[in-house]
Amino acid sequence: MNDAIRRGPRSVFLATENLRGILLMIAARIVFAGSDTFTKLASTDLPASEVVFLRNIVSLPIVIMLAWRLGGFAHWRAYRDPVIVTRSVLEGTGTLAFVAALPFVMLGQSTVILLTVPIILVALSALIYREAVGWRRWTAIFVGFIGVIMVAGPFGEHGSYYLLLTQFTALAWAFRDLLTSRIVGRIPTSAVTLINTIIVGFLALPGVLFQDWRGFGGQEALYLLGSGGLVAISNFLYIDALRTGAIAVVAPFRYTAAIWASIAGFLVWGDIPDWMGVAGTLLIIGSGLYTFYREFELARARRLAVSELGSIPTHHGRA
């Protein structure tokens, strides 16, 4: 268990913690790209609910082992925490939509659409928590969604209305991340990951029970093993990254996902985005990075204001 989790929520992180968070985020995005590749391969012949259910069956022993080794079972209250349970329901709902869309879209396209999560997160923070969001960040949000339209390319060569499902996933996961940052610090990442794996599997179960179960061969089994094993590791890395360093420092590195997914898409399926897709990707990444830059600047201004206020002498002559 890392020091950031033991100490609980903080507003100041050490440089080493920020660096560790950055490395965890990059690693998470690489592993996610691998998991999504195997998931797309499996979902070509199998329904989304079956793929999600089976890959979570594969993930569960790995996550249980991590929880056991890292003290996740010692925090039983976490399994009844409404924030963590709701977070997992949002994760599962978004996952089912994402996997349902995967066979019909390029891997790079779907990954880029998911990069709107941080942009949506800022909008949700303003609408739900009444956080101040100025015209610059609202403009960045607007530009980001122009990029989404360009990537989706409804009238272009690679356009697909299944990307609307992926955009729904981005919305669900933005709500998820909003809750992730509010999980009590003493609850370890391993416990959050275990609850997430169980609930996502249960959400896929109704689809498995009420649809025609499709048999599969050894190749599909390997895809499911790869998908399940990697998604377990990637979820752990991702949650730990968001809880290790300052979000404004760590979160921008999720944009490396566009690189890894594009490489995987090209190597496996020969996917090459058109110029509209590339331009849209740059708009989404640019607007997201600007959003994080503004968040960082505003946080620094608030800290400076508090510091200056604290330095004003009181009536007793003390600073």
C-alpha positions in Angstrom: 0.0 0.0 0.0 1.5 3.3 -1.0 2.0 6.3 1.3 -0.5 8.5 -0.5 -3.3 6.0 0.3 -2.2 5.6 4.0 -2.2 9.3 4.6 -5.6 10.0 3.0 -6.7 12.9 0.8 -4.1 15.7 0.4 -3.7 18.8 -1.7 0.1 18.7 -1.9 2.1 15.7 -3.3 5.8 15.1 -3.3 7.6 15.2 -6.7 8.4 11.4 -6.3 4.7 10.7 -5.9 3.8 12.7 -9.0 6.5 10.9 -11.0 5.2 7.5 -9.7 1.7 8.6 -10.6 2.8 9.5 -14.2 4.6 6.2 -14.7 1.5 4.3 -13.4 -0.8 6.2 -15.8 1.5 5.5 -18.8 1.7 1.9 -17.9 -2.0 1.7 -17.4 -2.7 3.1 -20.8 -0.3 0.7 -22.5 -1.9 -2.3 -20.7 -5.4 -1.0 -21.6 -4.4 -0.9 -25.2 -3.4 -4.5 -25.0 -6.6 -5.5 -23.2 -8.8 -3.6 -25.7 -7.0 -5.3 -28.6 -7.9 -8.7 -27.2 -11.4 -7.6 -26.3 -12.0 -6.4 -29.9 -10.7 -9.7 -31.3 -13.0 -11.7 -29.0 -16.1 -9.5 -29.5 -15.9 -10.0 -33.3 -17.6 -13.4 -32.8 -19.1 -13.1 -29.3 -21.8 -10.8 -27.8 -20.6 -7.9 -25.6 -22.2 -9.2 -22.4 -20.6 -12.7 -22.9 -17.2 -11.1 -23.5 -17.4 -8.8 -20.4 -18.7 -11.6 -18.2 -16.0 -14.1 -19.2 -13.1 -11.6 -19.1 -14.2 -10.6 -15.6 -14.2 -14.3 -14.6 -10.6 -14.4 -15.8 -9.8 -11.1 -14.0 -11.3 -12.1 -10.7 -8.6 -14.5 -9.4 -5.9 -12.0 -10.3 -7.7 -9.2 -8.5 -8.4 -11.4 -5.5 -4.7 -12.2 -5.3 -3.8 -8.5 -5.5 -6.4 -7.7 -2.8 -5.1 -10.4 -0.5 -1.5 -9.5 -1.0 -2.1 -5.7 -0.6 -4.6 -5.8 2.3 -7.8 -5.2 0.4 -9.7 -7.7 2.4 -9.0 -5.8 5.7 -11.3 -3.0 4.6 -14.8 -4.6 4.6 -16.5 -1.3 4.9 -15.4 -0.5 1.4 -17.7 -3.3 0.1 -20.7 -1.3 1.3 -19.5 2.1 0.5 -22.1 3.7 -1.8 -19.5 5.8 -3.6 -17.4 2.8 -4.5 -20.4 0.7 -5.5 -21.9 3.5 -7.7 -18.4 4.0 -9.3 -18.4 0.3 -10.2 -21.9 0.4 -11.7 -20.8 3.3 -13.9 -17.7 1.4 -14.9 -19.7 -1.6 -15.9 -22.4 0.3 -17.8 -19.7 2.1 -19.8 -17.8 -1.1 -20.4 -20.8 -2.9 -21.9 -21.4 0.0 -24.2 -17.7 0.2 -25.2 -17.4 -3.6 -25.9 -20.7 -3.6 -27.9 -19.3 -0.9 -30.2 -15.8 -2.3 -30.6 -16.4 -4.7 -33.5 -17.8 -1.9 -35.6 -15.2 0.9 -35.0 -11.4 1.3 -35.3 -9.6 0.8 -32.0 -7.9 4.1 -32.3 -11.2 5.9 -32.9 -12.9 4.5 -29.9 -9.8 5.2 -27.7 -9.7 8.8 -28.9 -13.4 9.3 -28.1 -12.7 8.1 -24.6 -10.1 10.8 -24.2 -13.0 13.3 -23.8 -13.5 11.9 -20.3 -11.3 14.7 -18.7 -13.1 17.4 -20.7 -16.5 16.0 -19.6 -15.2 15.8 -16.0 -14.6 19.6 -15.9 -18.1 20.3 -17.2 -19.6 17.9 -14.6 -17.6 19.5 -11.8 -19.1 22.9 -12.8 -22.7 21.6 -13.2 -22.7 19.2 -10.1 -20.3 20.7 -7.6 -20.7 24.3 -8.8 -16.9 24.6 -9.3 -16.0 27.8 -11.1 -15.3 27.2 -14.8 -14.4 30.3 -16.9 -15.0 31.0 -20.6 -11.6 29.6 -21.5 -12.3 26.2 -20.2 -15.8 26.2 -21.6 -14.3 27.0 -25.0 -11.8 24.1 -24.6 -14.8 21.8 -23.9 -16.5 23.0 -27.0 -13.4 22.6 -29.1 -13.0 19.1 -27.7 -16.4 18.1 -28.9 -15.8 19.5 -32.3 -12.8 17.1 -32.3 -15.2 14.3 -31.4 -17.4 15.0 -34.4 -14.3 15.0 -36.6 -13.0 11.7 -35.2 -16.5 10.1 -35.5 -16.7 11.3 -39.0 -20.4 10.5 -39.6 -20.1 11.4 -43.3 -16.5 10.2 -43.8 -14.8 7.0 -44.8 -14.5 5.6 -41.3 -17.7 7.0 -39.8 -19.8 4.8 -37.6 -22.8 5.6 -35.5 -21.6 3.0 -33.0 -19.2 5.7 -31.8 -22.2 7.2 -30.1 -22.1 4.2 -27.8 -18.4 4.9 -27.1 -19.3 8.6 -26.3 -21.9 7.2 -23.8 -19.0 5.2 -22.3 -17.0 8.4 -22.0 -19.9 10.1 -20.2 -20.4 7.2 -17.8 -16.6 7.0 -17.1 -16.4 10.8 -16.4 -19.0 10.3 -13.7 -16.9 7.3 -12.5 -13.7 9.4 -12.3 -15.6 12.2 -10.5 -16.4 9.6 -7.8 -12.9 8.0 -7.9 -11.3 11.2 -6.7 -13.7 11.3 -3.7 -13.0 7.8 -2.4 -11.7 7.9 1.2 -7.9 7.8 1.1 -7.6 5.0 3.7 -9.4 2.5 1.4 -6.7 0.7 -0.7 -6.8 0.6 -4.4 -6.9 -3.2 -4.3 -10.2 -3.2 -2.5 -11.7 -0.7 -5.0 -10.4 -2.8 -7.9 -11.9 -6.0 -6.4 -15.4 -4.4 -5.9 -15.2 -3.0 -9.4 -14.4 -6.4 -11.0 -17.2 -8.2 -9.1 -19.9 -5.6 -9.9 -19.0 -5.3 -13.6 -19.2 -9.0 -14.0 -22.7 -9.0 -12.3 -23.9 -6.3 -14.7 -23.0 -8.4 -17.7 -24.8 -11.5 -16.2 -28.4 -10.6 -17.3 -27.2 -10.3 -20.9 -25.5 -13.7 -20.6 -28.6 -15.3 -19.1 -31.2 -14.0 -21.6 -29.3 -14.2 -24.8 -28.1 -17.2 -26.8 -24.8 -18.3 -25.4 -22.3 -18.7 -28.1 -19.7 -21.4 -28.0 -16.1 -20.5 -28.8 -12.8 -22.3 -29.6 -9.3 -22.1 -28.4 -8.4 -18.9 -30.2 -11.3 -17.0 -28.7 -10.4 -18.5 -25.3 -6.9 -17.1 -25.7 -8.3 -13.7 -26.6 -10.5 -13.7 -23.5 -7.6 -14.8 -21.3 -5.5 -11.9 -22.6 -8.3 -9.5 -22.3 -9.2 -10.5 -18.7 -5.7 -10.7 -17.4 -4.7 -7.3 -18.8 -7.8 -5.5 -17.8 -7.3 -6.6 -14.2 -3.8 -5.2 -14.2 -4.8 -2.0 -16.1 -7.7 -1.2 -13.8 -5.4 -1.5 -10.7 -2.7 0.7 -12.3 -5.2 3.3 -13.4 -7.0 3.6 -10.1 -3.6 3.7 -8.3 -2.4 6.4 -10.7 -5.3 8.7 -10.0 -4.8 8.3 -6.2 -1.0 8.6 -6.1 -0.1 11.9 -7.5 -1.8 15.2 -8.1 -4.6 14.7 -10.7 -3.6 17.9 -12.6 -0.1 16.4 -13.1 -0.9 12.7 -13.6 -4.1 12.8 -15.7 -2.8 14.5 -18.9 -0.6 11.4 -19.5 -3.8 9.4 -20.2 -3.5 11.0 -23.6 -0.7 8.6 -24.5 -3.6 6.1 -25.0 -4.0 7.5 -28.5 -0.5 6.5 -29.4 -0.7 2.9 -28.0 -4.2 2.2 -29.4 -3.2 3.6 -32.9 -0.1 1.4 -33.0 -2.2 -1.7 -31.9 -4.9 -0.9 -34.5 -2.4 -0.6 -37.3 -0.4 -3.7 -36.4 -3.5 -6.0 -35.9 -6.0 -4.6 -38.4 -4.1 -2.2 -40.6 -6.2 0.8 -39.4 -5.1 4.2 -40.7 -7.1 7.2 -39.7 -8.1 9.8 -42.3 -7.0 13.4 -42.0 -10.2 14.4 -40.3 -9.6 11.8 -37.6 -6.0 13.0 -37.1 -7.1 16.6 -36.8 -10.0 15.7 -34.5 -7.6 13.7 -32.3 -5.3 16.8 -32.0 -8.2 19.0 -31.1 -9.4 16.6 -28.3 -5.9 16.2 -26.9 -5.2 19.9 -27.2 -8.4 20.9 -25.4 -7.8 18.3 -22.7 -4.3 19.5 -22.1 -5.4 23.1 -21.9 -8.1 22.2 -19.5 -5.5 20.5 -17.2 -3.2 23.5 -17.6 -6.0 25.9 -16.5 -6.8 23.6 -13.5 -3.1 23.7 -12.5 -2.9 27.5 -12.8 -6.1 28.0 -10.8 -4.9 25.6 -8.1 -1.6 27.4 -7.9 -3.4 30.8 -7.6 -5.6 29.5 -4.8 -2.6 28.2 -2.9 -0.8 31.6 -3.4 -3.8 33.5 -2.1 -4.1 31.3 1.0 -0.4 31.7 1.6 -0.6 35.5 1.4 -3.6 35.5 3.6 -1.8 33.4 6.2 1.1 35.8 6.2 -1.0 38.8 7.2 -0.2 39.7 10.8 -3.1 39.3 13.3 -4.1 41.8 16.0 -1.9 39.8 18.4 1.2 40.4 16.3 1.5 36.9 14.9 1.7 35.9 11.2 
